Amino acid sequence: MAPLARRVLAAARALTTPLLPEDFVSVWRPLRSRRAPGARVVDVRRETADATTLLLRSGTRLPAHRPGQFVGLGVQVDGVWTWRSYSITSRPGDPLLAVTVTAVPGGLVSTRLAHQTRPGTLVRISEPSGEFLLPAATPEKLLFVTAGSGITPVMGMLRTLAARNPAALDGAVHVHSDRTAADVVFGPELRTLAARTGMRLVERHTATQGRVCPDALTDLVPDWTARHTWACGPADMLDDLTDHWERVGDPSALHVERFRPPTWDDATGTGGRVTFATSGITADAGEGEPLMAAGEAAGALLPAGCRMGICHTCVGPLRSGAVRDLLTGDTHDTAGQPVRTCVSAPLGDVTIDL
Amino acid sequence: MRTTTGVADAHLTEEQVDALGAELDAIRASVVDSLGEADAHYIRTVVRVQRGLEAGGRTLLLFSRVPAAWVAGTAALSVAKILENMELGHNILHGQWDWMRDPDIHSTTWEWDHASPSQMWKRSHNYEHHTFTNVRGKDRDLGYAIMRVTPEQPWHPAYLLQPIYNIGLSAFFEWAIAIYDIEFDRVQEGTKSWDDAKAEMKTIWRKARTQLAKDYVLFPLLSGRGAVSTLTANAAAALVRNVWSHAVIFCGHFPDGVETFDEARLENESRGQWYIRQLLGSANLTGGPLFHIMTGNLSHQIEHHLFPDVPSNRYAEIAPQVQDVCRRYGLPYSAGSLPRQYATVLRRLARLAFPGGHKRYGGSPAPVRRLRPRTGVRLPAVARRAA
């Protein structure tokens, strides 16, 4: 920053202390809060009966992302800021950030976002993150396997490749499953994109044709072992693919994105009282309830990212007590050990340095 | 078995105390369950109004040489400072709005326009005062370590001057609170080290000097030739805020009708007994909705002490329910207008400047408003004690 600008800012701070200038600015320009970057929904596009694309204009600099990454979206539900992660479907550098939200049955936040969002709604956005990425040098032979709303991170990749490196899609294969042709999110665009770039699009409508099991997939794509594969969809589909690649393929050539927290039936916590040492807030966690969920319900402000054990934004050191990692089933009870609060449930009373 | 009782709750059995605790818990739960969009809108509106008044007032005061601008600017800034300290600062720092998970309005991120840094104040206020409310020797807010507010406090000749230094305390209340938080009395009695006190003084000074610079150097300088009148305006606004908050806060715990407690009361104190101590140790102020907002809803001191982390905009709707509980259990519920309550506070400070003092100043509650024993009591009948 130029010395003059810095001096002006310092003067503005001296005049607004103990607040910051942006605390005043954000009253009239709510997107300008630096503590919580905001965005405005400028357009809402209905993709299918339960999927909606939200186009967001960021209040400050548009956060940089790479195709395949997700962004945290904060929305107010009954006065409470509630966060969910969604894959970015726009391309890096696009003026608007696009996320496509599918209403999950029983999902309070996704249902409201998909069905009740009006243009003009204010949301908050976090830094994009995620490791479901194409390498810098695009591999020659690509295979995408997606199902349902699993199309979203891959759509970000396809749109970017089609604009910047369409040759990479020539000869690529995309196997996508959904219930019917009408349920396919981005269906028309995918078909056009395939025709234009030479990508082979295999649409599988599970209502009539059944699910694509790994054997069927290898029949559809005989040279699958020669390809780098990106897969996103329901957990059991990804489990099947991972097993298959581990048994007969090259596991390092398979990249998967799980965007729903796995079910936690077999590994659970006992519940207990969680103390967050920084704020002094205490929360009672139910059986199998992660530290983050319990803390947020009690009003704690905790670092949070993907909320599914991927991004490690939420990690904090354990001070005392024991937790079970719901993803791995491991127990952590060493003081100072960093744990992911979004997927760790207390085993009795716990204090964490957050 | 109960070990100790206050004066006004001596007639209650252990079961009744537990039942009362459960009733108050239920009131709290019903409010917490219903928090939502309207409450979030309320606090954001107060934030907007407060910042608008502050920005508007300070802008007007850039032209403070014009008498009308001085008056309007000072008025706007006074209201802004009062809202900032009371309805916003005090309540947000209690965690009343943490449920919104909004990092802009949260007890862990909020800093206020007060000499005392919010973290330091939270400890002395939220923990010590709200936990040990009105327990002599434990709640330092009982007289703020420099005043004799109940006859049980031993008399000292220095108290002869308390009606006079109360005026100074009122004018410089914000500074008095900051100094009070350093706990020089504990340094003196040897329970706190000088190094700790010095470190805290440094922390306070680091914050206070930026506050002082803003009000008494920077904004006056920006006003050019109106520097002196802007300085007087800012000082006047700070004075109004201090005098107002001092009056409201003193009326919360020191008017007639409020009980203080012996340390023994804390032993094995049950949830219900804790509630009763908060009830008997606090007094409300009566007035309209705007008055309540300007007191930061500390006019609902009783409800605030029962439920310190329930959003302040809900105290008014809880108050009749709490009064009803008090009526049914035969407990006093002290309330009165600000002038009336403040008069009893001043009279008490004057009387207790001298040795001795009537039971009224801390014994059984005297005037109780809006409380008539009701017939057809649902709960186990309770014998009302003559006041």
Interface residues (C-beta under 8 A of the other chain):
Chain A: A11 A14 L15 T17 P18 L19 D23 F24 S26 V27 S33 R35 A36 Q76 D78 G79 V80 W81 T82 T278 S279 I281 E296 A298 G299 A300 L301
Chain B: L35 G36 E37 A38 D39 A40 H41 V47 R48 R51 G52 A55 G95 D98 W99 M100 R101 D102 P103 D104 H106 S107 T108 T109 E111 W112 D113 K207 T210 Q211 A213 K214 L218 F219 L222
